[in-house]
Each structure stands twice: as structure tokens, then as C-alpha cells.
Amino acid sequence: SPGPRGYIFLVVGETGVPGGNLRRTNAALCVFVLISSLLQKRYTVMPSNVEIKATVSDPGKFAEKSSELSESEGAIIRQHDTFFNCSTGRLKLRDFMDGTGQLIFYERPDTDGPKLSRYSISPTNDPSTLRAVLSDALGVKGEVRKERRLFLIGQTRVHLDTVEGLGHYMELEVSKELSRSLSLMKLLG
């Protein structure tokens, strides 16, 4: 029911059945609180960026050009993304495979070309447990495992992703200056 300042209160009662129902009730409550806190941010200004994604036919050449423009070899980041069923936007848990991760809620159109993405991120030090709770409560929509090579060129994050079972992709993310990203995309080929 609606509460003060738009908060929603949920009353959860124990059904008296030992074990399972209480576990599911607790999982649902945890997810409800977590999702509610993320969705509360929708009514304030969520951070946003512009994204451009494309397949990469020659990852070696792309990495070489990115290294040259960023003046670095880039950082290697291993990621296991789990996407959950979500009625509004998208919800994914990004596991960095080192005991840390991020729960990310985002809204982005399903269109070709540059896209505005609005997002909220919550860090976690226990992605495995969070994945189990969200899987029980929401169900898993899909999973993606990838190795990301991250280059920073000015205000633009340049990703070269090797996605398990799918191939090589690039992504440009910039919080400002869409024209700069489009120019950078041309430079990278």
C-alpha cells in the first residue's frame, strides 16, 4: 500500500509451513526492497549515457587502433552477466568473477544506431548469493559470459568484447558529446 513520500509498504506473514515458504517469502521481500530502491531512482534523474554497439570483424586491428588512440593496452575485465525477468527496463547482475559485482537496472530502446541508456548501479560483494535470490524471485532471462578489453579515449569508454559463443563486439559509451563518439567510431573503423 502507498506510504509517505511514495514508499510502498509490504506486509509479509509466515504461512506456518516449515522451510520452503519462509525462504521464498524472505527472498521475495529482499528482491522487493532491492528493486524498489532501484526503481525509486526512476523518479529522480538517473545517470545516462549514449551507447553505440557493433560487431567487430578484425578484433586485432580494432585493439591496435584503440591502443594507439588511448595510449594504453586497455584493461581486461572478465564478466558473467545474468539477465532477470523484469516488467520495466532491464535488470542484470554483472559478476566480475573476483567476488565482486554490480546489480544494474537500465532502460534503453531496442533500436539500431546510437541509443540513450538510463541506468542505476548497486555494487555487491556477494554476486553468487544475489544471483540465487534474484533467480528464485524473478527467473533468469539469459546469461552472457565475456572478456572485455576496456580502453579510455577522452570521455569515451571503448569496449572490445569477446562474447562466449557469439563472437567479437565493440561498444562505445559516452556521457557527453554524441558527435565525439560518432567521430571516434569512424577513426576505429
Secondary structure by P-SEA (a helix, b strand, c coil): cccccbbbbbbbbbccccccaaaaaaaaaaaaaaaaaaaaacccccbbbbbbbbbbccaaaaaaaaaaaacccbbbbbbbbbbccccccbbbbbbccccbbbbccccccccccbbbbbbbbbbbccaaaaaaaaaacccccbbbbbbbbbbbcccbbbbbcccccccbbbbbbbcccaaaaaaaaaaac
